[in-house]
Amino acid sequence: MSLENKTVVIIGASSGIGLALTHAIAREGAIVIMCSRSIDKLNHARETILGNVEVIAVDVTQESDVINLFAQIDSLDHLIITAATNELENRERFTELSTDKAQRSFDKFWGHFYAAREAAPKIALGGSITFFSGLSAFKPAKQGMAVLAAVNGAIATLGRSLALELAPIRVNVVAPGVVDTAVWDSLSEAEYNAMIVGMQQSLPARHVGTADDIAQSVLYLMTNPYTTGIVLTVDGGLLLT
Ligand SMILES: NC(=O)c1ccc[n+]([C@@H]2O[C@H](COP(=O)([O-])OP(=O)(O)OC[C@H]3O[C@@H](n4cnc5c(N)ncnc54)[C@H](OP(=O)(O)O)[C@@H]3O)[C@@H](O)[C@H]2O)c1
């Protein structure tokens, strides 16, 4: 299935995996509608892209923003949601985690919910939706990740269920392991180096994921007509360790 002249909406397109995806999909000849909260970040990102792209500012956690976004789009072929906001800020021991912080972690889930619900009626035959979960849903970690893991689990389950309910729209989920993007910017330099270098040495693939590695996986999910309802872990083998 070619992406030539297809319309692809990417929410979370101004950095990291969403930006790498925008580059890859625009190279395939698609029209990419890049969305994220900051119009400045979007415009800056747009300057780096060769191809047909538009930018629209939207906060995917705000239902009215998402409704307005899809009111501006007559039809689309593929939707991808990578957006997640300040995920690592709410990492605290479970017994010390406030209800308020735990509930804010679920913003990521609601973003996926609003976007899929508003986009689905406008997705053309042969189209797809790709959600972003995370490996934490399947390989729980010790340090304050319980709620984030639950959010990622909810997104994966929503995606698999929608593959049936929204058929023939294909719905798939990507669960990345550690990917070297701005998500880790809140770590100290020492923490970051320890994690990335440690992963590099211990992962079966001996390689820490890049945004381009994940973009390649999403291209497969979007264009393979026999692929729906799967949760694709792209993790260098982390799940096995
Ligand atoms: N990187 C990893 O190691 C890793 C591991 C597991 C799972 N993941 C998942 O992979 C996905 C992508 O992560 P990434 O590493 O590419 O992150 P990133 O580099 O931080 O990019 C996040 C993107 O989402 C946008 N965004 C954030 N909040 C938003 C909101 N409320 N509404 C609309 N756009 C919003 C950001 O732009 P603005 O600031 O302009 O809004 C940015 O474009 C996330 O769902 C993350 O949970 C990543």
The ligand as an ORCA input file, in Angstrom:
! r2SCAN-3c Opt
* xyz 0 1
  N      11.332      7.798     23.975
  C      11.167      6.677     24.658
  O      12.114      6.105     25.234
  C       9.807      6.045     24.752
  C       9.663      4.821     25.430
  C       8.406      4.239     25.532
  C       7.299      4.869     24.969
  N       7.476      6.062     24.314
  C       6.270      6.696     23.764
  O       6.523      7.162     22.461
  C       5.757      8.338     22.210
  C       6.630      9.414     21.584
  O       7.677      9.744     22.450
  P       8.901     10.657     22.004
  O      10.105     10.047     22.610
  O       8.862     10.924     20.546
  O       8.537     11.996     22.805
  P       8.937     13.537     22.544
  O      10.196     13.646     21.756
  O       8.858     14.183     23.888
  O       7.743     14.071     21.629
  C       6.470     14.257     22.138
  C       5.668     15.040     21.092
  O       4.321     15.150     21.559
  C       3.926     16.521     21.543
  N       2.973     16.690     22.635
  C       3.209     16.553     23.974
  N       2.070     16.763     24.655
  C       1.115     17.034     23.739
  C      -0.257     17.343     23.827
  N      -0.891     17.401     25.019
  N      -0.957     17.576     22.695
  C      -0.345     17.506     21.482
  N       0.968     17.223     21.330
  C       1.687     16.982     22.445
  C       5.224     17.302     21.714
  O       5.165     18.617     21.168
  P       4.618     19.923     21.973
  O       5.506     20.107     23.152
  O       4.687     21.020     20.950
  O       3.205     19.637     22.345
  C       6.155     16.458     20.863
  O       5.976     16.762     19.495
  C       5.129      8.735     23.553
  O       3.792      8.287     23.574
  C       5.930      7.945     24.568
  O       5.177      7.578     25.709
  C       8.683      6.670     24.197
*
